Amino acid sequence: MSSAPPAPALPPRHSIFEDAQALVAGSLFIAVSVLMFREAGLLTGGTAGIGFLIHYASGWSLGAVLFAINIPFYIFALRAMGREFTIKTFCAVALLSLYIEFIPLLIGFEHLNPVFAAIMGGLLAGTGLLMLIRHRASLGGIGVLALYLQKRKGWRAGTVQMTADCFILGSALTMVAPEKVALSVLGAVAVNLVIGVNHRPDRYFGI
């Protein structure tokens, strides 16, 4: 009688240094993406999209707005994903807000084609988000609320996120030209393409 094959060993957890570099680098990629979107007059979905709308309407600091509007969502992150995820997410959002304020002191865009900004900005954001996801972090906001509602109410997180994004991008038509909104959708497609192709739990075993 043959014995059952041994259970596969659990992969090693990421070290503190590995988590830290992912938060620093991933947030940096996303910040450059956000600045490209802003320079081209575009926006994105999620909480960042709300931040863009407030920034465009009021002229308030985009970094400060993004940090402030994420604060309530940490409650949902704590309940849905736990303490470690929430702390990492808070650090990622804080880093992103600081980067958005200080990176313009280091670089500028004398010429930036909007189509390139949408595609390249989306690819950069997707890469940064992928790094955060693989190290159990996020940029908080509506994505965390969607996970909370899925856990507590049984609502599909993807449907909640998509509905919110459609509402945000639809609202943008009141203050952003339709062609800019269309390019923003292109950027969102680029973001999700990177994550959809590269975030495969059956291929990636880091935790």
Secondary structure as GFF3:
##gff-version 3
##sequence-region A 1 207
A	DSSP	alpha_helix	16	39	.	.	.	ID=ss1
A	DSSP	alpha_helix	46	58	.	.	.	ID=ss2
A	DSSP	alpha_helix	62	70	.	.	.	ID=ss3
A	DSSP	alpha_helix	73	81	.	.	.	ID=ss4
A	DSSP	alpha_helix	83	102	.	.	.	ID=ss5
A	DSSP	three_ten_helix	103	105	.	.	.	ID=ss6
A	DSSP	alpha_helix	114	134	.	.	.	ID=ss7
A	DSSP	alpha_helix	142	153	.	.	.	ID=ss8
A	DSSP	alpha_helix	157	171	.	.	.	ID=ss9
A	DSSP	three_ten_helix	172	174	.	.	.	ID=ss10
A	DSSP	alpha_helix	178	198	.	.	.	ID=ss11
###
